[in-house]
Amino acid sequence: MLRSSYPVLATADVPAARAFWSGPMGFSVVFDSGWYVSLRHGRHELAVLDRDHPTIPAGYRGRAAGGLLVNLEVDDVDAEWERLVVRGGLTAVLPLRDEDFGQRHFIVEGPDGVLVDVITEIAPSAEFAAAFTGAPPS
């Protein structure tokens, strides 16, 4: 049985990634070896790892986590917009907006080009409502 699943983001700058995730994103550091940092926010986890560490297979070292999108679903995306962008000074690469597929969201860029999509679910348009299967989460 699966006990846990969480992303580990390979980074060129562990201290900067740690500061980003434990600062404006609100995660708490639960382990920090310098080259690996485990973070938790409630029951949600993620980690950052030095992209050059020998635990990464040699052919994959040196690669950062760019091209990755981390979704953070929140109760009030407008409050997070205010906290992170308006008052917090993070730069939005996608401004706050509603999507027909059932999200109100914005995107900021984190370390190593990781995009952080901050989302509150909203009612989808009729076109997209039919795409939802209604299957309960497992």
N, C-alpha and C positions, 0 to 999 in steps of 0.2 A: 504494500500500500504506500502511495506517495505521502511523505510527511511534510515536505516543504518544496517550494520552488521560488527562486528569486533571481533577478539579473545580477551578474557581476560585470561591471563596466571596466574594460581595460583603459588605462589612462596614462598619458605622458607626465602628468603632474598630480600625484596622489594628494599632497596637501591642498592644492586648489580644488580638486574634486571633493575632498572631505569637507572643506569650508563651504562649498556650494550646497552640498546635500544636507549638511548639519546646520547651515545658516538659514538662508531664505526658504529652503524646501522643508525645514522643520524636522528632519530625521535626527535621532540620537545615536551617537557612536556607542556601540556595544563591544567592539574589539578593535584595536589599532596596533598593528605590528610595524607600522611605518610603510610597508610595501603592500599591505592588505588592510582595508578598513571595512568592517561590517557595521551596517546602519539599520536602525529600526524606527518605524513610525507606527505606533499601535501594533497591529498584527502584520504589518507590511515590512518587508525587508529588501535591501539591496546592498551591494558591496562594490568597492572600487579596488582595483588591483593594478600594480605597476606593470605596464605593458611589456617590460623587459625582464620580468622576474623568471627565474629558471623553472618554475612550476608550469609555465606556458610552453608547449612544445616549440622547439627551436624554429621551425618554419613559420610559426605564427607570432613570434615575438616582434615587438616594434610596431604592432598595429594598435591603433587607438579605437575607441568605440564609436567613432563617427559613423553616420548613416543610421544610427539607432534612434528610435522614438520611444520615450518613456511616458506612459499615460498616468496621470494622477487624477483620479476621480474624486471630486470634493462636493460638499453640501452646497456651497455658495460660490460659484466661479466669479461673480461680480466682486465679492469681498476679497477674493484672492487676487484678482486683477488690481484692485486698489492697493492691497498690501505689497504685492511683488513688483508691480510695474509703476503705478502712480507714486507711491511713497517709497518703495524699495529700490527703485532705480534699475531694475532689470530691463533689458531691451526686448520688446516683443518682436518676434520675427513673423508672427501672424497675429493681428489685432483681435481683440475680443469680438466674437460674432456668433450668430446662430447658424446652424447647419440643418438642412432639410432631413438629414439622416438621423437626427435626434440628439444633437449635442449643441450646447453653448460652450465655447471654449476659446482659449488663446494658447499660443506657443511661444516659449522663450528658449534661448540657446544656453545650454550648460557647457561645462568643460569638454574639450575634445570634440566639439560639434554635436554632442548629444542633444536632441531636441526634447523638451519637456512640454507635453500637451496637458494643460490643466482644463478639466472637463466637468461640467454638470449635465446630466442627462435632461433632455426636454422632450416633449412630444414630437415624434417624427411627422413629416408630411404624409399624406395618404399614399403617395408613391412609394415611400420607404417603409411605411407601417406593415405592408404585406411581406417584407423581407424578414421580419422578426419571426422566429420559429415558435417562441413561447416556451422553449425547452428550459427547464429550471437549471441553474448552475449546479455542477456536480461537486 
